[in-house]
């Protein structure tokens, strides 16, 4: 398969990677927990019928150490707004997974005109003490693959060091991604996103893996009830929290169908 084109957006002196591939109307994607150290089949499925633009979040693979500039949740939301604008995604369709889905929801809530349609895969950002999410930062490293995916090999393949990579820098980059996500969401509490869901005017697809061990299924209903725009919930069989890794074609098909 043809590699994506790579460019960059500058944020506070740091360079953040932007991948782009495909043709047609633009669709942005914000990565889930752990980031995207490599291009994955799910992205090819999306790029098959759209111009897919994938900017790296600060501190995630491709995002250098830009997360060190961000001290508050507001800092993160403003940085993502700047990143999306720099990647040419203002007014485009937007999808996100996990931590990226929460940030995509924030953008759609605070700047409704900046998102045409929205697809959120098991977003973080709300918290119910009676039905709490799992805390991925409290896991042993060998438990994380099975927590993120029904098929642990999907996570392991994402994180496997490719030939030619720096054996010192590669694991540091993966650890940095977890640290960056922790700066936004740890401890896994309430970012008060629930208060802002009513401001989301974009039609929103909520995608949940049938066997998500991180975000309970009940949270899909909470998001759907809170969002002002039209919503729909899609449950993906044989998929976990990062459903796009377990079932890339099914998740991509659901997103593309919603974005028509």
N, C-alpha and C positions, 0 to 999 in steps of 0.2 A: 504494500500500500504506500501511496505517496505521503511523505512527511508533511506536517502542517508548516505553514510559514510562521516564522518567529520574529516578533518585534518587541518593543519594550515601552513601558510607561514609567516616567520618573516620579518618585514620591519622596519628598524630603531628602533628596540626595541619593536615594537608592533606586536601582533599576528593577522593575517588576516585569517578568516575562509575560508576553501575550501570544498565545497560539491562535492561528486562524486557518480554517480549511473549509472548502465547499463553495457552493453558489446559492444565490437566492436571498430571501429576506434574512436579515441578521438575527441570530439567536445567541444570547450570552449564557455562559454556564459558570457558576461559582462552586468550587470544589467542596467535597465533604471532609470529614475528619481524616487527618493524615495527609491531605493534599494530593497532588498528582505529580509524582516524580517522573512519570512517563505517560505517553499517549496510550489510551486504552480503547478496546473495541467499542465501548459505549459511545465514545466521541466520534468514531467513524460512522456509527449508525446515525447519529444526529447530523453529521456533516454530509451525509448522502443526499439530503434534500434541502439543506439550509446553509447559509454562511455562518459557520459556528465560530464564535470568538470566546476564548477561554483565558481570561486574565488570572494570573496567580495572586492569591491573597498575600498580604504582607507577612513575611516570616515562613510562609509555606514554600515547598519546593518551587524554585523559580522566583521567589519573592525576597531573596537575600535576607537582610536583617532589618527590614523596614518596620517590623512589629515593635522594635525597641523604641520607636517614636510614639507609640500609641499607649496612653496611660489609662484612658477611660473608655467606656462603651461608646460614648459619643465620638471620641477620637476614631474608633474603628468604623463607625457608620459614615462619618465624613470622609475617611480615607477610601472606603469602598465607593462612595459616590464619585470621588475624584478619579479613582481607578476606572470605573465604568465609563465616565465621560472621556477619559484619555484613550480608552480602547474603542471609542466610537459607538457606544451602546446606548446612548441617551435616546429614549423613546422606543427601544427595541423590545422584543420578547426576551424574558429572562427566566432562567431555571437555576436551581441550586440544590445542593444536597447537604443535609446534616447542618454543620456550622455555616456553610455557604448559603443554605436555604434560609436560615434565620436572618442573615444579613440581606439577602434578596428581599425578604419580607419587610425589613426595616426601610429599605430604599423605596419600595412600592407604597409604604404607608406615609412616609414623610414627604416624598416627591412623587405623587400619584401620576403626574404627567410623564414621568421618566420611564414608565414600564407599560408596554402595551398589554401583553398577557404574561401570566406568571405560572410557573410549575415548581412546587416545593416537595423535595424528597425528605420526609421525616425530619423537619426542621427542629433545631434547638430553640430555646428562648422563653418557654413558659415552664412552670413547675407546679406540680400538685403533690403536696405532702402525702395525700392518701394513696397516690399511685405514682411514686417517684421514678424518674429515669434512672438507668444504670450510670455509674460514674466511670467513664473510660480511663480517667487519669488514676483511678485507684486499682487498676488491673495489673497483674503480672504480665510481662511482655508475651509470654507464651499463651496467655488466655485471650489476648486482643484479637487474633484472627477469627476465632470462633464467636467472639462478641460482635464483631463488625459484619461478618458474612455467614450465611448458612454454609457456604463452601469455603472453609478457611484457606484453601489454596488460592482463591481469588485475591485475598488480601496479601498472602505471601508472595504471589507473583507481582503484585503492584509494588511491593517493597523490596523485591530481590535486586541486588546490585547488578547493573548491566555490565557487560564486558567493556573495559576501558574507563570505567568510572574510578574516581579517586577513592581508594579503600578507607581513607581517613575521613574525608569530607562527606562521603555518602551517608554513613550512619549519623553524623552530626546533623546533616540536613533533615533527616527523618525525625530526629529528636526535637529539632528546632520547630518543626511543624506542629508537634504536640504541644510544645511550649506556647507557640503563638495562639493556638486554639484555647489553651488554658487562660491566656490573658483576657480572652473575650468572655468565657463562660464558667471558669472554675472559681470557687466551688459551684457545682451545677445547680445554681439557684435561678431565681426569676429575674430576667432582664427587663421586666415590665412590658414586654412585647404585647402581651394580651390586651393592654390598654390602647395599643395603637392599631390593632387589627381592624377596627372599625373604619380606619382611614384608608384601607386598601380597596381601591375601586376596580383594580384589574381583575378580570376573570381568572380564577386561581384553581389549578389542579393540585390536589394533595395526594402524593404517592407514598404508600407505606408498604414495606416488605411484610409479608404474611407472618414471618418469624423474627420480627425486629426485637432484639433483646436489649436495646438501648432506650428507645422512645416507645412507651406503651401505645397500643392501638387507640386508646381513648383520646390521645392527644390529637389525632386526626380530626375527631369530632369537635374538639375544642377550637382548633383553628378554623374549621369550616363554619362553625356557629358565629365566631367572632368577626370574620371577614365580611365587609360590606358588599363586595362584588359577588358575582355568580361563582359558586364553588362546586367541585366534584371530587370525590374520593376514589382513588384507584388502589386496590390491594393487589400486590404482585406475589403470586404463588412462588414457593421455594426461594424466597429472598429474605435477607436480613436487613440490618440497618442501612448499609450501603447497597441498596437494591440494584443500583446501576452496575455494580461489580458482579453480583450474583446472576442477574438476568438483564444483561445490557440491551438486548434487542427488544424485550418486552417493555422495559422502561422507556427506551428511546421512542418506541412506537406510540406509547401513551402520551408522551410529551408532544411529539410531532402532530398527532391527531388533535390534541387540545389547541395547539397553536395555529391551526388552519384558519 
